[in-house]
Amino acid sequence: LSMKSVTLLLSEKDITRQIRDYLKALGIFHWKNHQGLGSAPGVSDILGIYKGKPLAIEVKAPKGKLTEKQKIFLDNWSREGGLAIVAWSIDDVIKGLEDRS
């Protein structure tokens, strides 16, 4: 299997686990956000702080798409100075953090 094929087999849960392991290895303070009653509409899956800035990561399965509420949440987050990343793989997070370094 090629790396692209392996990535397509990963579930959103698997990708979330990879991202959280990576963030932990870098010592980045973060948590898995569990959507519930009273949550902001479209709130991202992983929230944290990176180099003093709010961090929001919306995790998607390889063929997943953002909802309109998720787009609005990430746009608002960015507008207020936060780092917003949509991650279909761990590579999206690595690139998003490198771009902010």
VOGU-3710 file (C-alpha; in Angstrom, 3 decimals, decimal comma):
1> lsmksvtlll> 0,000/0,000/0,000  1,195/3,499/-0,753  1,234/6,174/1,963  -1,746/7,845/0,248  -3,675/4,543/0,397  -2,852/4,122/4,087  -4,021/7,689/4,810  -7,355/6,998/3,094  -7,887/4,013/5,409  -7,492/6,068/8,591
11> sekditrqir> -10,596/7,103/10,504  -11,094/10,544/12,026  -10,445/8,934/15,424  -7,091/7,523/14,208  -6,053/10,892/12,761  -7,071/12,646/15,989  -4,929/10,219/17,988  -1,912/10,817/15,712  -2,314/14,587/16,020  -2,671/14,471/19,803
21> dylkalgifh> 0,410/12,231/20,113  2,352/14,720/17,968  1,182/17,721/20,012  2,079/15,894/23,250  5,557/15,075/21,893  6,083/18,792/21,186  4,776/19,754/24,628  1,894/21,774/23,174  -0,902/22,316/25,700  -4,134/21,052/24,154
31> wknhqglgsa> -7,266/19,026/24,768  -9,840/17,033/22,838  -13,031/19,000/22,728  -16,160/16,893/23,115  -19,134/18,640/21,514  -22,097/18,834/23,836  -25,123/20,803/24,832  -24,128/24,443/25,142  -21,018/24,141/22,948  -20,357/26,839/20,377
41> pgvsdilgiy> -21,712/25,727/16,981  -18,941/24,215/14,858  -16,339/24,250/17,648  -13,164/22,424/16,601  -12,146/18,922/17,702  -8,853/19,920/19,329  -8,230/23,200/21,137  -5,034/24,432/22,726  -2,385/27,121/22,919  0,643/27,304/20,618
51> kgkplaievk> 3,357/29,885/21,293  0,894/32,020/23,233  -1,801/31,903/20,543  -5,107/30,027/20,650  -5,019/26,864/18,536  -8,032/25,153/16,938  -7,733/21,971/14,878  -10,723/20,574/13,012  -10,005/16,915/12,228  -11,567/15,324/9,168
61> apkgkltekq> -11,481/11,817/7,743  -9,701/11,808/4,365  -12,893/12,450/2,395  -14,568/14,565/5,091  -15,810/18,097/4,435  -16,210/21,097/6,712  -19,735/22,073/7,667  -20,794/25,692/7,296  -20,755/26,090/11,115  -17,208/24,707/11,283
71> kifldnwsre> -16,081/27,165/8,579  -17,638/30,062/10,486  -16,015/28,947/13,770  -12,558/28,692/12,151  -12,978/32,036/10,357  -13,934/33,726/13,642  -11,020/32,015/15,419  -8,537/33,255/12,796  -9,998/36,750/12,721  -9,403/37,024/16,472
81> gglaivawsi> -5,736/36,047/16,105  -5,950/32,311/16,635  -4,307/29,585/14,591  -6,957/27,526/12,774  -6,017/24,271/11,054  -8,166/21,821/9,122  -6,450/18,440/9,302  -7,169/15,547/6,979  -3,846/14,070/8,167  -1,045/14,713/10,638
91> ddvikgledr> 0,845/16,412/7,773  -1,691/19,256/7,733  -0,935/19,964/11,403  2,833/19,766/10,899  2,606/22,247/8,023  0,171/24,524/9,881  2,465/24,757/12,902  5,592/25,233/10,757  3,897/28,064/8,841  3,259/29,779/12,199
101> s> 6,827/29,331/13,502
//
